[in-house]
Amino acid sequence: MVGGDGIVFEVVNGLFQRSDWEKALRELPLGVIPCGSGNGLAKSIAHAKQ
């Protein structure tokens, strides 16, 4: 997925709706590619890692 914070939110929530969500989260690498208008999630992650 590539998109803004809303897309990340929707995909993660969709994963949690699965009956095998724990396995899915272990096996599916997730990353943030900032492509939204504000990129708040990417900014928050970058700030936390400084």
HTML snippet that shows the backbone in 3Dmol.js (N, CA, C, O; Angstrom):
<script src="https://3Dmol.org/build/3Dmol-min.js"></script>
<div id="view" style="width:600px;height:400px;position:relative"></div>
<script>
const pdb = `
ATOM      1  N   MET A   1       0.837  -1.174   0.000  1.00  0.00           N
ATOM      2  CA  MET A   1       0.000   0.000   0.000  1.00  0.00           C
ATOM      3  C   MET A   1       0.881   1.235   0.000  1.00  0.00           C
ATOM      4  O   MET A   1       1.925   1.273   0.651  1.00  0.00           O
ATOM      5  N   VAL A   2       0.463   2.199  -0.707  1.00  0.00           N
ATOM      6  CA  VAL A   2       1.120   3.503  -0.697  1.00  0.00           C
ATOM      7  C   VAL A   2       0.007   4.526  -0.597  1.00  0.00           C
ATOM      8  O   VAL A   2      -0.918   4.526  -1.409  1.00  0.00           O
ATOM      9  N   GLY A   3       0.090   5.385   0.383  1.00  0.00           N
ATOM     10  CA  GLY A   3      -0.946   6.392   0.543  1.00  0.00           C
ATOM     11  C   GLY A   3      -0.711   7.215   1.788  1.00  0.00           C
ATOM     12  O   GLY A   3       0.372   7.188   2.374  1.00  0.00           O
ATOM     13  N   GLY A   4      -1.708   7.928   2.177  1.00  0.00           N
ATOM     14  CA  GLY A   4      -1.620   8.745   3.375  1.00  0.00           C
ATOM     15  C   GLY A   4      -1.965   7.957   4.625  1.00  0.00           C
ATOM     16  O   GLY A   4      -2.129   6.738   4.595  1.00  0.00           O
ATOM     17  N   ASP A   5      -2.070   8.690   5.721  1.00  0.00           N
ATOM     18  CA  ASP A   5      -2.348   8.060   7.012  1.00  0.00           C
ATOM     19  C   ASP A   5      -3.665   7.285   6.997  1.00  0.00           C
ATOM     20  O   ASP A   5      -3.779   6.247   7.649  1.00  0.00           O
ATOM     21  N   GLY A   6      -4.644   7.773   6.269  1.00  0.00           N
ATOM     22  CA  GLY A   6      -5.948   7.110   6.220  1.00  0.00           C
ATOM     23  C   GLY A   6      -5.871   5.721   5.606  1.00  0.00           C
ATOM     24  O   GLY A   6      -6.554   4.803   6.059  1.00  0.00           O
ATOM     25  N   ILE A   7      -5.047   5.561   4.580  1.00  0.00           N
ATOM     26  CA  ILE A   7      -4.883   4.243   3.937  1.00  0.00           C
ATOM     27  C   ILE A   7      -4.203   3.277   4.901  1.00  0.00           C
ATOM     28  O   ILE A   7      -4.620   2.126   5.029  1.00  0.00           O
ATOM     29  N   VAL A   8      -3.160   3.742   5.575  1.00  0.00           N
ATOM     30  CA  VAL A   8      -2.476   2.891   6.563  1.00  0.00           C
ATOM     31  C   VAL A   8      -3.473   2.454   7.635  1.00  0.00           C
ATOM     32  O   VAL A   8      -3.518   1.279   8.002  1.00  0.00           O
ATOM     33  N   PHE A   9      -4.260   3.386   8.131  1.00  0.00           N
ATOM     34  CA  PHE A   9      -5.270   3.093   9.147  1.00  0.00           C
ATOM     35  C   PHE A   9      -6.257   2.043   8.653  1.00  0.00           C
ATOM     36  O   PHE A   9      -6.571   1.098   9.377  1.00  0.00           O
ATOM     37  N   GLU A  10      -6.745   2.198   7.434  1.00  0.00           N
ATOM     38  CA  GLU A  10      -7.725   1.258   6.887  1.00  0.00           C
ATOM     39  C   GLU A  10      -7.133  -0.136   6.693  1.00  0.00           C
ATOM     40  O   GLU A  10      -7.794  -1.131   6.989  1.00  0.00           O
ATOM     41  N   VAL A  11      -5.912  -0.221   6.206  1.00  0.00           N
ATOM     42  CA  VAL A  11      -5.287  -1.523   5.978  1.00  0.00           C
ATOM     43  C   VAL A  11      -5.025  -2.241   7.296  1.00  0.00           C
ATOM     44  O   VAL A  11      -5.301  -3.435   7.417  1.00  0.00           O
ATOM     45  N   VAL A  12      -4.501  -1.530   8.272  1.00  0.00           N
ATOM     46  CA  VAL A  12      -4.224  -2.156   9.574  1.00  0.00           C
ATOM     47  C   VAL A  12      -5.530  -2.595  10.237  1.00  0.00           C
ATOM     48  O   VAL A  12      -5.602  -3.690  10.796  1.00  0.00           O
ATOM     49  N   ASN A  13      -6.549  -1.758  10.179  1.00  0.00           N
ATOM     50  CA  ASN A  13      -7.841  -2.165  10.737  1.00  0.00           C
ATOM     51  C   ASN A  13      -8.400  -3.373  10.006  1.00  0.00           C
ATOM     52  O   ASN A  13      -8.980  -4.260  10.633  1.00  0.00           O
ATOM     53  N   GLY A  14      -8.235  -3.422   8.694  1.00  0.00           N
ATOM     54  CA  GLY A  14      -8.679  -4.583   7.928  1.00  0.00           C
ATOM     55  C   GLY A  14      -7.947  -5.850   8.344  1.00  0.00           C
ATOM     56  O   GLY A  14      -8.550  -6.919   8.433  1.00  0.00           O
ATOM     57  N   LEU A  15      -6.653  -5.731   8.598  1.00  0.00           N
ATOM     58  CA  LEU A  15      -5.888  -6.893   9.052  1.00  0.00           C
ATOM     59  C   LEU A  15      -6.406  -7.396  10.401  1.00  0.00           C
ATOM     60  O   LEU A  15      -6.482  -8.603  10.629  1.00  0.00           O
ATOM     61  N   PHE A  16      -6.757  -6.477  11.285  1.00  0.00           N
ATOM     62  CA  PHE A  16      -7.257  -6.879  12.605  1.00  0.00           C
ATOM     63  C   PHE A  16      -8.637  -7.522  12.526  1.00  0.00           C
ATOM     64  O   PHE A  16      -9.067  -8.160  13.487  1.00  0.00           O
ATOM     65  N   GLN A  17      -9.332  -7.374  11.424  1.00  0.00           N
ATOM     66  CA  GLN A  17     -10.638  -8.015  11.252  1.00  0.00           C
ATOM     67  C   GLN A  17     -10.503  -9.488  10.868  1.00  0.00           C
ATOM     68  O   GLN A  17     -11.466 -10.249  10.962  1.00  0.00           O
ATOM     69  N   ARG A  18      -9.324  -9.880  10.441  1.00  0.00           N
ATOM     70  CA  ARG A  18      -9.099 -11.269  10.036  1.00  0.00           C
ATOM     71  C   ARG A  18      -9.031 -12.173  11.258  1.00  0.00           C
ATOM     72  O   ARG A  18      -8.586 -11.757  12.328  1.00  0.00           O
ATOM     73  N   SER A  19      -9.471 -13.396  11.089  1.00  0.00           N
ATOM     74  CA  SER A  19      -9.388 -14.356  12.200  1.00  0.00           C
ATOM     75  C   SER A  19      -7.930 -14.750  12.474  1.00  0.00           C
ATOM     76  O   SER A  19      -7.596 -15.140  13.593  1.00  0.00           O
ATOM     77  N   ASP A  20      -7.070 -14.651  11.467  1.00  0.00           N
ATOM     78  CA  ASP A  20      -5.652 -14.993  11.621  1.00  0.00           C
ATOM     79  C   ASP A  20      -4.774 -13.740  11.674  1.00  0.00           C
ATOM     80  O   ASP A  20      -3.661 -13.739  11.147  1.00  0.00           O
ATOM     81  N   TRP A  21      -5.268 -12.682  12.305  1.00  0.00           N
ATOM     82  CA  TRP A  21      -4.572 -11.398  12.284  1.00  0.00           C
ATOM     83  C   TRP A  21      -3.165 -11.471  12.875  1.00  0.00           C
ATOM     84  O   TRP A  21      -2.266 -10.784  12.391  1.00  0.00           O
ATOM     85  N   GLU A  22      -2.956 -12.278  13.899  1.00  0.00           N
ATOM     86  CA  GLU A  22      -1.620 -12.368  14.497  1.00  0.00           C
ATOM     87  C   GLU A  22      -0.617 -12.939  13.499  1.00  0.00           C
ATOM     88  O   GLU A  22       0.493 -12.426  13.357  1.00  0.00           O
ATOM     89  N   LYS A  23      -1.012 -13.986  12.821  1.00  0.00           N
ATOM     90  CA  LYS A  23      -0.145 -14.588  11.804  1.00  0.00           C
ATOM     91  C   LYS A  23       0.080 -13.616  10.649  1.00  0.00           C
ATOM     92  O   LYS A  23       1.199 -13.480  10.154  1.00  0.00           O
ATOM     93  N   ALA A  24      -0.978 -12.946  10.224  1.00  0.00           N
ATOM     94  CA  ALA A  24      -0.867 -12.000   9.110  1.00  0.00           C
ATOM     95  C   ALA A  24       0.098 -10.862   9.445  1.00  0.00           C
ATOM     96  O   ALA A  24       0.905 -10.474   8.600  1.00  0.00           O
ATOM     97  N   LEU A  25       0.028 -10.329  10.654  1.00  0.00           N
ATOM     98  CA  LEU A  25       0.932  -9.237  11.035  1.00  0.00           C
ATOM     99  C   LEU A  25       2.375  -9.707  11.174  1.00  0.00           C
ATOM    100  O   LEU A  25       3.301  -8.946  10.896  1.00  0.00           O
ATOM    101  N   ARG A  26       2.574 -10.947  11.600  1.00  0.00           N
ATOM    102  CA  ARG A  26       3.940 -11.486  11.694  1.00  0.00           C
ATOM    103  C   ARG A  26       4.557 -11.676  10.322  1.00  0.00           C
ATOM    104  O   ARG A  26       5.754 -11.450  10.140  1.00  0.00           O
ATOM    105  N   GLU A  27       3.747 -12.093   9.348  1.00  0.00           N
ATOM    106  CA  GLU A  27       4.271 -12.471   8.040  1.00  0.00           C
ATOM    107  C   GLU A  27       4.222 -11.355   6.991  1.00  0.00           C
ATOM    108  O   GLU A  27       4.843 -11.475   5.935  1.00  0.00           O
ATOM    109  N   LEU A  28       3.501 -10.289   7.269  1.00  0.00           N
ATOM    110  CA  LEU A  28       3.352  -9.210   6.295  1.00  0.00           C
ATOM    111  C   LEU A  28       4.173  -8.007   6.725  1.00  0.00           C
ATOM    112  O   LEU A  28       3.821  -7.333   7.694  1.00  0.00           O
ATOM    113  N   PRO A  29       5.256  -7.730   6.023  1.00  0.00           N
ATOM    114  CA  PRO A  29       6.036  -6.549   6.399  1.00  0.00           C
ATOM    115  C   PRO A  29       5.254  -5.276   6.071  1.00  0.00           C
ATOM    116  O   PRO A  29       4.669  -5.154   4.994  1.00  0.00           O
ATOM    117  N   LEU A  30       5.253  -4.349   6.996  1.00  0.00           N
ATOM    118  CA  LEU A  30       4.590  -3.062   6.800  1.00  0.00           C
ATOM    119  C   LEU A  30       5.631  -1.960   6.864  1.00  0.00           C
ATOM    120  O   LEU A  30       6.538  -1.996   7.695  1.00  0.00           O
ATOM    121  N   GLY A  31       5.497  -0.999   5.997  1.00  0.00           N
ATOM    122  CA  GLY A  31       6.386   0.154   5.994  1.00  0.00           C
ATOM    123  C   GLY A  31       5.598   1.390   5.632  1.00  0.00           C
ATOM    124  O   GLY A  31       4.485   1.299   5.113  1.00  0.00           O
ATOM    125  N   VAL A  32       6.167   2.529   5.901  1.00  0.00           N
ATOM    126  CA  VAL A  32       5.502   3.790   5.614  1.00  0.00           C
ATOM    127  C   VAL A  32       6.248   4.488   4.484  1.00  0.00           C
ATOM    128  O   VAL A  32       7.441   4.770   4.592  1.00  0.00           O
ATOM    129  N   ILE A  33       5.535   4.759   3.409  1.00  0.00           N
ATOM    130  CA  ILE A  33       6.039   5.564   2.297  1.00  0.00           C
ATOM    131  C   ILE A  33       5.144   6.798   2.269  1.00  0.00           C
ATOM    132  O   ILE A  33       3.989   6.708   1.851  1.00  0.00           O
ATOM    133  N   PRO A  34       5.652   7.949   2.706  1.00  0.00           N
ATOM    134  CA  PRO A  34       4.792   9.117   2.824  1.00  0.00           C
ATOM    135  C   PRO A  34       4.327   9.630   1.461  1.00  0.00           C
ATOM    136  O   PRO A  34       5.133  10.087   0.651  1.00  0.00           O
ATOM    137  N   CYS A  35       3.040   9.549   1.223  1.00  0.00           N
ATOM    138  CA  CYS A  35       2.448  10.013  -0.037  1.00  0.00           C
ATOM    139  C   CYS A  35       1.179  10.819   0.190  1.00  0.00           C
ATOM    140  O   CYS A  35       0.488  11.155  -0.772  1.00  0.00           O
ATOM    141  N   GLY A  36       0.864  11.131   1.412  1.00  0.00           N
ATOM    142  CA  GLY A  36      -0.341  11.894   1.692  1.00  0.00           C
ATOM    143  C   GLY A  36      -0.069  13.387   1.639  1.00  0.00           C
ATOM    144  O   GLY A  36       1.034  13.820   1.306  1.00  0.00           O
ATOM    145  N   SER A  37      -1.066  14.149   1.964  1.00  0.00           N
ATOM    146  CA  SER A  37      -0.908  15.603   1.921  1.00  0.00           C
ATOM    147  C   SER A  37      -0.179  16.139   3.151  1.00  0.00           C
ATOM    148  O   SER A  37       0.526  17.144   3.061  1.00  0.00           O
ATOM    149  N   GLY A  38      -0.340  15.486   4.288  1.00  0.00           N
ATOM    150  CA  GLY A  38       0.304  15.965   5.510  1.00  0.00           C
ATOM    151  C   GLY A  38       1.406  15.070   6.020  1.00  0.00           C
ATOM    152  O   GLY A  38       2.339  15.543   6.669  1.00  0.00           O
ATOM    153  N   ASN A  39       1.316  13.788   5.740  1.00  0.00           N
ATOM    154  CA  ASN A  39       2.320  12.796   6.140  1.00  0.00           C
ATOM    155  C   ASN A  39       2.572  12.787   7.642  1.00  0.00           C
ATOM    156  O   ASN A  39       3.712  12.649   8.083  1.00  0.00           O
ATOM    157  N   GLY A  40       1.507  12.935   8.428  1.00  0.00           N
ATOM    158  CA  GLY A  40       1.629  12.989   9.880  1.00  0.00           C
ATOM    159  C   GLY A  40       2.230  11.740  10.483  1.00  0.00           C
ATOM    160  O   GLY A  40       3.043  11.831  11.403  1.00  0.00           O
ATOM    161  N   LEU A  41       1.846  10.561   9.982  1.00  0.00           N
ATOM    162  CA  LEU A  41       2.377   9.308  10.532  1.00  0.00           C
ATOM    163  C   LEU A  41       3.878   9.214  10.290  1.00  0.00           C
ATOM    164  O   LEU A  41       4.632   8.875  11.201  1.00  0.00           O
ATOM    165  N   ALA A  42       4.313   9.508   9.084  1.00  0.00           N
ATOM    166  CA  ALA A  42       5.748   9.452   8.778  1.00  0.00           C
ATOM    167  C   ALA A  42       6.526  10.460   9.614  1.00  0.00           C
ATOM    168  O   ALA A  42       7.622  10.157  10.086  1.00  0.00           O
ATOM    169  N   LYS A  43       5.975  11.649   9.800  1.00  0.00           N
ATOM    170  CA  LYS A  43       6.638  12.666  10.625  1.00  0.00           C
ATOM    171  C   LYS A  43       6.741  12.198  12.070  1.00  0.00           C
ATOM    172  O   LYS A  43       7.772  12.389  12.714  1.00  0.00           O
ATOM    173  N   SER A  44       5.679  11.589  12.581  1.00  0.00           N
ATOM    174  CA  SER A  44       5.686  11.108  13.966  1.00  0.00           C
ATOM    175  C   SER A  44       6.717  10.003  14.159  1.00  0.00           C
ATOM    176  O   SER A  44       7.427   9.981  15.164  1.00  0.00           O
ATOM    177  N   ILE A  45       6.798   9.091  13.203  1.00  0.00           N
ATOM    178  CA  ILE A  45       7.775   7.996  13.301  1.00  0.00           C
ATOM    179  C   ILE A  45       9.191   8.552  13.221  1.00  0.00           C
ATOM    180  O   ILE A  45      10.056   8.161  14.005  1.00  0.00           O
ATOM    181  N   ALA A  46       9.433   9.457  12.284  1.00  0.00           N
ATOM    182  CA  ALA A  46      10.769  10.046  12.139  1.00  0.00           C
ATOM    183  C   ALA A  46      11.161  10.819  13.391  1.00  0.00           C
ATOM    184  O   ALA A  46      12.310  10.749  13.828  1.00  0.00           O
ATOM    185  N   HIS A  47      10.225  11.553  13.969  1.00  0.00           N
ATOM    186  CA  HIS A  47      10.511  12.327  15.181  1.00  0.00           C
ATOM    187  C   HIS A  47      10.823  11.399  16.353  1.00  0.00           C
ATOM    188  O   HIS A  47      11.714  11.688  17.151  1.00  0.00           O
ATOM    189  N   ALA A  48      10.102  10.300  16.461  1.00  0.00           N
ATOM    190  CA  ALA A  48      10.315   9.369  17.564  1.00  0.00           C
ATOM    191  C   ALA A  48      11.672   8.678  17.474  1.00  0.00           C
ATOM    192  O   ALA A  48      12.220   8.262  18.495  1.00  0.00           O
ATOM    193  N   LYS A  49      12.217   8.551  16.277  1.00  0.00           N
ATOM    194  CA  LYS A  49      13.490   7.845  16.081  1.00  0.00           C
ATOM    195  C   LYS A  49      14.695   8.765  16.135  1.00  0.00           C
ATOM    196  O   LYS A  49      15.822   8.291  15.994  1.00  0.00           O
ATOM    197  N   GLN A  50      14.503  10.060  16.335  1.00  0.00           N
ATOM    198  CA  GLN A  50      15.637  10.995  16.382  1.00  0.00           C
ATOM    199  C   GLN A  50      16.275  11.001  17.723  1.00  0.00           C
ATOM    200  O   GLN A  50      17.244  11.729  17.942  1.00  0.00           O
TER     201      GLN A  50
END
`;
const viewer = $3Dmol.createViewer("view");
viewer.addModel(pdb, "pdb");
viewer.setStyle({}, {cartoon: {color: "spectrum"}});
viewer.zoomTo();
viewer.render();
</script>
